[in-house]
Amino acid sequence: VLESGAQRFNSFAGGGGGAGAYIKNYQIPSDIVSSNIGGKIVLYSAAGGAGGSSASSSGGNASNGSNGNTSYIEIYDKDNVLKWGIRALGGNYGYGASSTDYGNGGDEKGINSCQLYENGIWKSINCTGVGIKGTNGNKVESASSTNTATGGSGGGSMYNSSTAIGGGSGGSISSANGYNGSVYGAGGGGATIVFDSSNNVTKGIGGNGANGVAEITYDLAYSAAAG
């Protein structure tokens, strides 16, 4: 976001998106998987959140990103009636910069934000983990064409690691756009703006969050032939 000024100005950058929640190693009830209900299993790997846009004019507010969608596994019977399901919510969006300050990073999800469907109702359950929040953008006062604010970084998902992995990096002087998230559920990086030596502006767009994942593993048992 650019404030008025000829060669010097205040530069504000957007915040990074937060990481999505996840559920891991959850056992599907035996009566659901062994009842031969003749239905279907639906897995949905959600899209990551979208990055925010830049301000349309000098001194304006940039838009926020959007939240990541929900990843889920659902089991239906032969009449297409939902019998069992489990959901993990996508990450929270990062905030766009205003005309006076940087944008905040997307908050982490609550540990009880995951959902389970059984006995005909959805209820809240604890997630295995919720990743980490995105970092805030920053601001540079009396900025110049070679010194602009850097966008916040996306929060990392811990789905594939015991340690939080960083998501998309923030925009920098070499890239006005925020980088996209790179691991399951990670947030995208916040954008900044870039000026050339004549103060011509290139406005960045926030990076997108990485997609979620839904997967099932199972065993197959075969009867042995008689001796």
N, C-alpha and C positions, 0 to 999 in steps of 0.2 A: 504494500500500500504506500503510495507516494504522497507526501505532503508538499505544499507549495514551496517553491524556492528555485533559484536559477541553477547554481552549481552545487549547492549543498542542500540536503534534505534529510528527513527522518525515514528510515527504512524499517518496515515491520514484516515479519514472516509468519506463515501459518504453522500450526502445531501438527505433529504426527498422529496417525490413527492408533488406537489401542488394539491389543491382541485379542483374539477370540478365546472363549472358554473351550474346554475339551473334556471328553469322557473316554477313559481307556480301560480295557480289560473288564468290561461289564458283561456279566454272564446272563444270557437270555434264559428265562425260566424254562425248565425242562418240559412242563406241560404245554408250552407254546411250540417248542421245536419238535416235539415227539407226537403231537396230537393228529398229524396227517390231515390238517384242515383244508388242504387242497387250494390254498390261496396264493399269495405272492408276497415277496419281500421287496420293499422299496427303499433304496438308498439315495440320499440327496447330498451331494457335496456342494456346499453353498458358495456363491460368488463372494469375493472380498468386497469391502466397502469402496465407494468411488471417491476420488480426490476432489477437493473443493476447487472452485474457479477463482481467478484473480478478480480484483476490483475492476469494474468497467471504465472507471475514470479516476483521475488524480484526486486523492483525498477521500475516496470511497471505501466501503467495507467489502472485503472478499467473502465469498460464500463458504459455509462449512462443507465438509465432506459428507458422506452418508455411511450409515452403519452397515457392517457386513451381515449377510443373511444367515439363517439358521441351517446347520447341517443336521441331518436326522436319519434314523433307521426306523421303518414302520413295517409291521407284519399284518396282512389282511387275510380274512378267511375267503372261502370260495364265493361268498355273496358280496365280496368287496367291503366287508365291515372291518374296521380297524380293531385288532385284538391286542396289540402291544406296540409300544414305540418308545424311542428315546431321542432327546434333542440337546444340542449344544449351540448356544447363541454366538453369532459373529461379534467382532470387535466394535467398540464405540468409535464414532467419527472424531477426527481432529477438527479443531475450530479454525476458521479463517481469521486472518488479521483484520483488525478494525482500522479506522482512520487515525487512531491514537495509540494503539498498542498491538503487541503480537497476539497470535492465537494460542490457546491452551491445547495440550495434547489430550487425546481421548482417554477417558478413565478406564481402568480395568473392570471387567465384569464382576458382579458379586459371586461368591463361591456357591451360593444356592440358586444360581440363575439357570441351571440345567433343568430339564423336565423329563418325567417318566409317565407313560400311559399304561395303566393296567386297571383291571376291574371297571372299565368304562369311563375313567376320568384321567385328566392330566394333572399332575402334581409336581411341585418343585422338589428337586433333590440337589445334593451337593455335587458339584463338578469334581473331576479329578484335579483340575487346575484351571487357572484363568489367565495365564500369561502375565504380561506387565503392561502398564499404561504407556501411551506415547509421550514423548518429551515435548515440552513447549517450544514454540518458535522463539525468536529473539528479536531484539530491536537494536538498531544502530543510529544514534543521533549524529547529526552533521555527517551523514553518509556521503559517499562520492561514487563515481562510476567504478572504482576499484574496491569499494568497501561497502557491501550491502549485507543485510541481515540474512542469516541462514535458517532455513526451515527446520522444524523439529523432526526427529526420527520416529519411525513407526515402532510400536511396542512389539516385542518378540514373543512368539508362541513357544511353549515348552513341550509340545507334542512329541518332538523327536529327540529331545535332550533333557537331561536333568538340570541343565543350566539355561537360563533365558537366552535366546538367540535374537540378536537385533533384527528388526524388520527393515523396511525401506529407509534409506538415509534421507536426510533433508536436502533441499536444494542448496546449491553453493554458487560461487562466482562463476564456475565453469558449467553449471547446469541450473537454469532457472526452475525447471520442473522437479518436483519431488520424485524420488525413485519408488518403484513398486515394491511391495513386500515380496520376500523370496522364500519363506518357509510357511507351511500350513498355518493359516490363521493369523499370520503376522500383519501388522498395520503398515500402511503406506506412509511415505515421508511427506512432510509439509513443503510447500513451494515458497520461493522467494521471487525477486525481480532482478534483472540484470540490466545495467546501463553501459553503453559504450562511451567513448571519450567525449562525444558530442551530446551526452545525456539522452540519447535515443533509448527507449525502454523496450525490453522484452519481458513480458509478464508470464510467470510460470503457472503451471497447474499442478495440484497435489497428486502424488503417486497413489495408485490403487492398492488396497489391501490384498494379500494373497488369499486364494481360495481355501476353503476348509476341505475336509476329507471325511468320508464315511466308509467303513469297511467291516466285513464279517469274515471270521475264520471259523471253520467247522471240521469235524472228523467224520469220515465215512467208515462204517463197519460192514464187513462182508463175512457171510457164513463160509466156513471151510468145507471142502468136499470130504465125504466119508472115506475112511481108510479101506 
